[in-house]
Amino acid sequence: MIDKKKHKVFVDGAIGPAFIADSIAKHSTKKNIGAHSIFLGQVRNDIINEKEVEAIEYTAYSEMAEEIFHEIREAAFTKYSLTCMHIYHSIGRVNAGEISLFVFTSSVHRKDAIQACNEIVERIKNEVPVWGKEIFSGETYQWKTNS
């Protein structure tokens, strides 16, 4: 299945648990799906130079990023037998412990859902112009690449 329609990817702030649960619940009516694979990227409270990461402020070259997200999406539909796919990425501040990336793939069989989800996440991390600036507890910012 190739879906030519461009989908909104960016979400302001963290991707909440209710949004994720609702996305999953909406698929219960699609009875031809046999498998879902989900990746949730969560902000870590890393310690860097003895400072704790409190949050990450995500920015993007939005127009280019949306185009690359679309290319990744279409390539996955071409390569794998997917029923549907959803990609959401945060823009703005996301606190440690909150979700900043949600990739959700569905297919008739698990192999396609799992492999597609993994490939999509790797491509996002390597190709999409999204940057995260670490916000430290009580400190100023330090740029971080999308990892």
C-alpha positions in Angstrom: 0.0 0.0 0.0 1.4 3.4 -1.0 -0.2 6.4 0.7 0.6 9.6 -1.1 -1.1 11.9 1.4 1.3 13.8 3.7 0.6 13.4 7.4 1.2 15.9 10.2 4.2 14.6 12.1 5.1 17.3 14.6 3.4 17.6 18.0 3.9 20.6 20.3 5.6 19.3 23.5 5.5 15.8 24.8 3.4 13.0 23.2 1.0 12.0 26.0 0.0 8.5 27.1 -3.6 9.2 26.3 -2.7 10.2 22.7 -0.8 6.9 22.3 -3.5 4.8 23.9 -6.1 6.5 21.6 -4.0 5.8 18.6 -3.8 2.1 19.5 -7.5 1.9 20.4 -8.6 3.3 17.0 -7.0 0.2 15.3 -9.3 -2.3 17.0 -11.9 -1.8 14.2 -9.3 -2.8 11.6 -9.8 -6.6 11.7 -7.2 -7.4 9.0 -4.3 -6.3 11.2 -2.5 -9.1 13.0 0.4 -7.2 14.4 1.5 -3.8 15.6 5.0 -2.6 16.5 5.5 0.5 18.5 8.6 2.5 19.3 8.4 5.2 22.0 11.4 7.5 22.4 11.7 8.9 25.9 13.8 11.8 27.1 16.5 10.5 29.6 17.8 12.5 32.5 21.4 11.8 31.6 24.2 13.2 33.7 26.6 15.2 31.5 29.6 17.0 33.1 28.0 16.4 36.5 24.8 18.2 35.4 21.4 16.4 35.1 19.3 16.8 31.9 15.9 18.2 33.0 14.4 18.4 29.5 15.2 18.6 25.8 14.0 21.5 23.6 13.4 20.1 20.1 13.7 22.3 17.0 13.6 21.3 13.3 14.0 22.6 9.8 10.2 21.8 9.6 9.6 22.0 5.8 12.6 19.8 5.0 11.8 17.4 7.9 8.2 17.0 6.9 9.4 16.1 3.4 11.9 13.5 4.7 9.3 12.0 7.0 7.0 11.6 4.0 9.8 9.9 2.0 10.6 7.6 4.9 6.9 6.7 5.2 6.4 6.0 1.5 9.6 3.9 1.3 8.4 1.8 4.2 5.0 1.2 2.5 6.8 0.2 -0.6 9.3 -2.2 1.1 7.0 -3.8 3.7 3.4 -5.1 3.6 2.0 -2.5 6.0 -1.6 -1.9 6.7 -0.9 1.5 8.3 1.8 3.6 9.9 1.9 6.6 12.2 4.9 8.8 13.0 4.8 11.6 15.6 7.8 13.7 16.8 7.8 16.4 19.4 8.7 20.0 18.8 9.4 22.3 21.8 10.2 21.3 25.4 9.9 17.7 26.5 10.8 16.9 30.1 12.8 13.9 31.2 10.5 10.9 31.4 8.2 12.1 28.7 7.8 10.7 25.1 9.3 12.7 22.2 9.0 10.1 19.4 6.1 7.7 18.6 6.3 5.3 15.7 3.4 2.9 15.2 3.3 0.3 12.4 0.6 -2.3 11.6 0.5 -5.2 9.3 -1.1 -8.6 8.7 2.0 -10.4 10.1 4.5 -9.3 12.8 7.7 -9.5 10.8 6.7 -6.6 8.5 5.5 -4.5 11.4 8.6 -5.0 13.5 11.1 -4.7 10.7 9.4 -1.6 9.3 9.2 0.1 12.7 12.9 -0.5 13.4 14.0 0.8 10.0 11.8 3.9 10.3 13.3 4.8 13.7 16.8 4.4 12.4 16.1 6.5 9.3 14.5 9.2 11.4 17.5 9.4 13.7 19.9 9.5 10.7 18.1 11.6 8.1 15.6 14.0 9.6 16.8 17.5 10.5 15.5 17.6 14.1 17.7 18.8 16.9 17.5 18.6 20.6 19.0 21.2 23.0 19.6 19.8 26.4 18.2 21.8 29.3 20.1 21.1 32.5 18.6 21.5 36.0 19.3 25.2 36.9 21.7 25.6 33.9 21.8 27.0 30.4 21.5 25.0 27.1 23.9 22.7 25.3 23.1 21.5 21.8 22.6 17.7 21.2 22.1 15.9 18.0 19.0 13.7 17.3 20.0 10.5 19.2 
